[in-house]
Amino acid sequence: MGLRVARLRRLVLERLMRYYRFLSEGRGRRPAPTVTSAEIADALDIDPTQVRKDLGAIGLLGMGRVGFDACEICRAIRIVLGFDQPYHAVLVGAGHLGTALMAYARFSQYGLNVSAAFDTDRRKIGHLVAGRRVRSTRTLASYITRHDIRLAILTTPVEAAQKVTDRLVAAGIEAIWNFTPTRLTVPPNVFVRNEHISLGLSELAYHLTHLDVTRR
Amino acid sequence: MGLRVARLRRLVLERLMRYYRFLSEGRGRRPAPTVTSAEIADALDIDPTQVRKDLGAIGLLGMGRVGFDACEICRAIRIVLGFDQPYHAVLVGAGHLGTALMAYARFSQYGLNVSAAFDTDRRKIGHLVAGRRVRSTRTLASYITRHDIRLAILTTPVEAAQKVTDRLVAAGIEAIWNFTPTRLTVPPNVFVRNEHISLGLSELAYHLTHLDVTRR
């Protein structure tokens, strides 16, 4: 299945993720075992034809009016997105955001397991943060090599971001989940996903400003 | 200016925000006072024609080869997005993520000021979290009314999300920045921005899985 969907675009991935979240988290306590594309489309505000197309692309065919088996959809998406194969990550920067991310239990549902946290701050090293003992960044490279870690979560201060990235890349990391506002420079074989939390702020600020305008 | 750009679409907003971040944070310690659309386009991997179009839409015209005054661009974007008018927000749910968001000093740069934090946990109420005293959610509605707060940041557990939202809406909140995975039900005059942090995970997991496939 991996090869067939190798070229799924970012937008398709995001939609599959939304279907997954809706089916696994969003339908209340006792969800029906089947779901129609119209129901998914309605709940997520997506065109129903698009939903059927996406599900068709990962090999799922609905049964007329009955719709789709919800478990079947979740299972297929788990396989396509790789959630069925747990993967380990290191987290660098055990500050507030780093702690919040480690404490977020739901990540395991997506296959992610943060196996170690690193920091340069002596007051943190050796102490438990969200149930994990914080290690010195001096031991970062050897830890990555020893445990064959492929993903790193970056929650350092801006100033340290590129320096840490260089060390991660040298140690063989293949993907970085970047929560710093820094635009990282990496070789082409390393994948970076930037998480711009402040991006949402622009939309909110714009909305509030615009509301003000219409009010006056 | 507010009226002229009233219908800016989400994608345009996101690009403007990226220009803003690049110009205010991303160009190193001693950035040049001018910047060309080609430089911005190259740094952010956007088509240069699009950059010129976006800047034109908010009333900016470049000066041939010299390009744009970087400060001028930032100033224009601040006005369009409303960052020049500081706005106050309440945060509900003073857990790890809530604390991380309050501690993130850069938000003030976008006009956001988290003026109070609320929680139901007695062990937190009255204590300082990221420099703010945590208040009981019982006082939430009266605080919002008294201080004319328009924006709320939602970082509660999933189970509490809708209940808290109903109280926020009843108290007159106009926009909610939702960090819970819950799809909130709100009246049409309330704006919700959902922050799906786990969405990024799907892309990372997919990338790592796909790499595995090509390796074999």
HADDOCK unambig.tbl for C-alpha pairs under 7 A between the chains (distance, minus, plus):
assign (segid A and resid 2 and name CA) (segid B and resid 210 and name CA) 6.28 0.50 0.50
assign (segid A and resid 2 and name CA) (segid B and resid 213 and name CA) 6.42 0.50 0.50
assign (segid A and resid 3 and name CA) (segid B and resid 213 and name CA) 6.92 0.50 0.50
assign (segid A and resid 6 and name CA) (segid B and resid 210 and name CA) 6.38 0.50 0.50
assign (segid A and resid 13 and name CA) (segid B and resid 202 and name CA) 6.95 0.50 0.50
assign (segid A and resid 13 and name CA) (segid B and resid 203 and name CA) 6.73 0.50 0.50
assign (segid A and resid 14 and name CA) (segid B and resid 199 and name CA) 6.60 0.50 0.50
assign (segid A and resid 17 and name CA) (segid B and resid 199 and name CA) 6.45 0.50 0.50
assign (segid A and resid 17 and name CA) (segid B and resid 202 and name CA) 6.45 0.50 0.50
assign (segid A and resid 26 and name CA) (segid B and resid 182 and name CA) 6.55 0.50 0.50
assign (segid A and resid 81 and name CA) (segid B and resid 202 and name CA) 6.07 0.50 0.50
assign (segid A and resid 81 and name CA) (segid B and resid 205 and name CA) 5.95 0.50 0.50
assign (segid A and resid 81 and name CA) (segid B and resid 206 and name CA) 4.51 0.50 0.50
assign (segid A and resid 82 and name CA) (segid B and resid 205 and name CA) 5.55 0.50 0.50
assign (segid A and resid 82 and name CA) (segid B and resid 206 and name CA) 5.63 0.50 0.50
assign (segid A and resid 82 and name CA) (segid B and resid 209 and name CA) 5.49 0.50 0.50
assign (segid A and resid 83 and name CA) (segid B and resid 205 and name CA) 6.71 0.50 0.50
assign (segid A and resid 96 and name CA) (segid B and resid 96 and name CA) 6.90 0.50 0.50
assign (segid A and resid 96 and name CA) (segid B and resid 99 and name CA) 6.71 0.50 0.50
assign (segid A and resid 96 and name CA) (segid B and resid 100 and name CA) 4.52 0.50 0.50
assign (segid A and resid 97 and name CA) (segid B and resid 97 and name CA) 6.57 0.50 0.50
assign (segid A and resid 97 and name CA) (segid B and resid 100 and name CA) 4.85 0.50 0.50
assign (segid A and resid 99 and name CA) (segid B and resid 96 and name CA) 6.71 0.50 0.50
assign (segid A and resid 100 and name CA) (segid B and resid 96 and name CA) 4.54 0.50 0.50
assign (segid A and resid 100 and name CA) (segid B and resid 97 and name CA) 4.86 0.50 0.50
assign (segid A and resid 100 and name CA) (segid B and resid 100 and name CA) 6.86 0.50 0.50
assign (segid A and resid 175 and name CA) (segid B and resid 204 and name CA) 6.93 0.50 0.50
assign (segid A and resid 182 and name CA) (segid B and resid 26 and name CA) 6.51 0.50 0.50
assign (segid A and resid 193 and name CA) (segid B and resid 200 and name CA) 6.72 0.50 0.50
assign (segid A and resid 193 and name CA) (segid B and resid 204 and name CA) 6.99 0.50 0.50
assign (segid A and resid 199 and name CA) (segid B and resid 14 and name CA) 6.58 0.50 0.50
assign (segid A and resid 199 and name CA) (segid B and resid 17 and name CA) 6.45 0.50 0.50
assign (segid A and resid 200 and name CA) (segid B and resid 193 and name CA) 6.72 0.50 0.50
assign (segid A and resid 202 and name CA) (segid B and resid 13 and name CA) 6.93 0.50 0.50
assign (segid A and resid 202 and name CA) (segid B and resid 17 and name CA) 6.46 0.50 0.50
assign (segid A and resid 202 and name CA) (segid B and resid 81 and name CA) 6.04 0.50 0.50
assign (segid A and resid 203 and name CA) (segid B and resid 13 and name CA) 6.72 0.50 0.50
assign (segid A and resid 204 and name CA) (segid B and resid 175 and name CA) 6.89 0.50 0.50
assign (segid A and resid 205 and name CA) (segid B and resid 81 and name CA) 5.95 0.50 0.50
assign (segid A and resid 205 and name CA) (segid B and resid 82 and name CA) 5.53 0.50 0.50
assign (segid A and resid 205 and name CA) (segid B and resid 83 and name CA) 6.72 0.50 0.50
assign (segid A and resid 206 and name CA) (segid B and resid 81 and name CA) 4.51 0.50 0.50
assign (segid A and resid 206 and name CA) (segid B and resid 82 and name CA) 5.61 0.50 0.50
assign (segid A and resid 209 and name CA) (segid B and resid 82 and name CA) 5.51 0.50 0.50
assign (segid A and resid 210 and name CA) (segid B and resid 2 and name CA) 6.34 0.50 0.50
assign (segid A and resid 210 and name CA) (segid B and resid 6 and name CA) 6.39 0.50 0.50
assign (segid A and resid 213 and name CA) (segid B and resid 2 and name CA) 6.52 0.50 0.50
assign (segid A and resid 213 and name CA) (segid B and resid 3 and name CA) 6.92 0.50 0.50
